[in-house]
């Protein structure tokens, strides 16, 4: 199983457990997190790229993976994702490079699945 499948499986399983056992506040936060990326004055694609930049600067690999997957699902191109990651690199500095590497590895995995 690749990183993508590991990520999706673990995320789905644990989100289910969290929502089964979490408080009302936890459930509200999860709902808000899902709704903020919906189409609005900013497109969903733009919001996901903003999430990707913030996640990269904050150095959260799970969040980076999530936003890359969402971007790809919404039709954001690899070149657009790479530009967003450039913004994260400038804002976050060289400390984000290891996360940039993992982001590109995930992009490569997603691209290889698309070409199958």
C-alpha positions as CSV (number, residue, x, y, z in Angstrom):
1,X,0.0,0.0,0.0
2,X,1.4,3.4,-1.0
3,X,1.4,6.6,1.1
4,X,-1.8,7.8,-0.5
5,X,-3.8,4.6,0.4
6,X,-2.2,4.6,3.9
7,X,-3.2,8.2,4.4
8,X,-6.8,7.8,3.2
9,X,-7.4,4.6,5.1
10,X,-6.0,5.9,8.4
11,X,-7.8,9.3,8.1
12,X,-11.1,7.8,7.3
13,X,-10.9,5.3,10.2
14,X,-9.7,7.8,12.8
15,X,-12.2,10.5,11.7
16,X,-15.0,8.0,12.2
17,X,-13.7,7.1,15.7
18,X,-13.3,10.8,16.6
19,X,-16.8,11.6,15.5
20,X,-18.2,8.6,17.3
21,X,-16.5,9.5,20.6
22,X,-15.9,13.2,20.4
23,X,-17.8,16.0,22.1
24,X,-20.2,18.4,20.5
25,X,-17.4,20.9,20.2
26,X,-15.3,18.4,18.2
27,X,-18.2,17.7,15.9
28,X,-18.8,21.4,15.4
29,X,-15.2,22.0,14.5
30,X,-15.1,19.1,12.0
31,X,-18.3,20.5,10.4
32,X,-16.8,24.0,10.2
33,X,-13.6,22.7,8.8
34,X,-15.5,21.0,6.0
35,X,-17.8,23.9,5.2
36,X,-15.1,26.6,5.0
37,X,-13.7,25.1,1.8
38,X,-17.0,25.2,0.0
39,X,-17.4,27.5,-3.0
40,X,-18.0,31.2,-1.9
41,X,-16.4,34.5,-2.8
42,X,-13.2,32.4,-3.3
43,X,-13.4,29.3,-5.4
44,X,-12.9,25.9,-3.7
45,X,-9.8,25.5,-5.7
46,X,-8.3,28.7,-4.3
47,X,-9.3,27.8,-0.8
48,X,-7.6,24.4,-1.0
49,X,-4.4,26.1,-2.3
50,X,-4.6,28.5,0.6
51,X,-4.9,25.6,2.9
52,X,-2.0,23.9,1.2
53,X,0.2,27.0,1.7
54,X,-0.8,27.4,5.3
55,X,-0.3,23.7,6.0
56,X,3.1,23.7,4.4
57,X,4.3,26.7,6.4
58,X,2.9,25.1,9.5
59,X,4.8,21.9,8.5
60,X,1.8,19.5,8.8
61,X,2.4,16.6,6.5
62,X,-1.1,15.2,7.0
63,X,-2.7,18.5,6.2
64,X,-0.4,19.0,3.1
65,X,-1.4,15.5,1.9
66,X,-5.1,16.3,2.4
67,X,-5.0,19.6,0.6
68,X,-3.0,18.1,-2.3
69,X,-5.6,15.4,-2.7
70,X,-8.4,17.9,-2.5
71,X,-6.6,20.1,-5.1
72,X,-6.2,17.2,-7.5
73,X,-9.8,16.1,-7.0
74,X,-10.9,19.7,-7.9
75,X,-8.8,19.7,-11.0
76,X,-6.0,22.0,-9.8
77,X,-3.1,21.4,-12.1
78,X,0.3,20.3,-11.0
79,X,1.8,23.6,-12.1
80,X,-0.7,25.5,-10.0
81,X,0.1,23.3,-6.9
82,X,3.8,23.9,-7.5
83,X,3.3,27.6,-7.6
84,X,1.3,27.4,-4.3
85,X,4.2,25.4,-2.8
86,X,6.6,28.1,-4.0
87,X,4.6,30.7,-2.0
88,X,4.9,28.4,1.0
89,X,8.6,28.0,0.5
90,X,9.1,31.8,0.4
91,X,6.9,32.4,3.4
92,X,8.2,29.4,5.5
93,X,11.8,29.3,4.4
94,X,14.1,26.4,4.0
95,X,12.6,24.6,6.9
96,X,9.6,23.6,4.7
97,X,11.9,21.9,2.1
98,X,11.4,18.3,3.7
99,X,7.7,18.9,3.5
100,X,7.9,20.1,0.0
101,X,9.8,16.9,-0.9
102,X,7.0,14.8,0.5
103,X,4.4,16.9,-1.2
104,X,6.1,16.3,-4.6
105,X,6.3,12.6,-3.9
106,X,2.6,12.5,-3.2
107,X,1.9,14.5,-6.4
108,X,4.0,11.9,-8.3
109,X,2.0,9.1,-6.8
110,X,-1.3,10.8,-7.7
111,X,0.0,11.5,-11.2
112,X,1.0,7.9,-11.7
113,X,-2.5,6.7,-10.7
114,X,-4.0,9.1,-13.2
115,X,-1.9,7.7,-16.0
116,X,-2.9,4.1,-15.3
